């Protein structure tokens, strides 16, 4: 993995994690937390869309949408676990 690929992955993760944190509310992630949730969310979102037989258009926007959906699922699960 090149440095450029790693930076793009972190950029997508930061945007997706911050957007998911904004929509879920109450979690308040720092930048590092948003990147981690966004990167893990990219894998989760990719798996979810694969299981549904759906594909989001490629490119940067498609990657952000996929990571956002996965991060949203992760944060909703985290919020549910915190309240339990």
N, C-alpha and C positions, 0 to 999 in steps of 0.2 A: 504494500500500500504506500503510495507516494504521499509526500507532505501536502500536495495540493488536494488529493482525494480526502485526506484526513481533515483539512480545513473546511472543505465543502460539506463533509459529513457533520462537523461541529456547527457550521452555520445553519444547516437544515435542522439539526437537533435543537439549536437555540431558538429558532423561530417557532418550530412546532411545539416545543415544550412551553415557551412563554405564552403562545396562543391558547394551548390547552389549559394552562394554569389560570389564565384570564377567564376562560369560559366556565371552568369548574368552580373557581373561587374557593377561598378558605384554606388553600394549601400554602401559598406564598413561597414559591421556589426562588432561590437565588439563581444567578446565571449558571453556575456549575450544575445545580440541580435541574434546571431547565434543559441544559445540554444532555445530561444523562437520561432524563425522562424522554426527551425527543429522540435520541439515538435508539434507545430500547423500544420506543414507540414506533420507530420506523420498521423494526423487525416484526413487532406485533401487528402493525397495520398491514404489512406485506403478507403476513400469514392469514389475517382475517380476509383480505381481499382475494387471496388465493383460494381459501376455503369456499368463498361465495362465488367463485368463478368470474370475478370482476377484475377489470384492469383500469387503472387511472392512467390518463395520458402521461407519457414519459416527460422527461425534462425536470427542471428545477421545481416548477409549480406542482407537478404530479408527485414528486418526492416529498414536498412539504405537506401536501394534502394527505398522503399515505401516512407520514410520520405523525401528523396532527391527529388523525383518527386513532392510531395506536396509542399515542400519548394520552388522549382523552379517555380511552378505555382504562389505561393504567391508573390515571389519577382518580377516576370514578371508583375503581376497585380500592385504591388507597384510602379514599374518603370513607367508603363503606367499612373498611377494616378499622379505621380510627374510631368510628362511632359504635362499633360492636363491642 
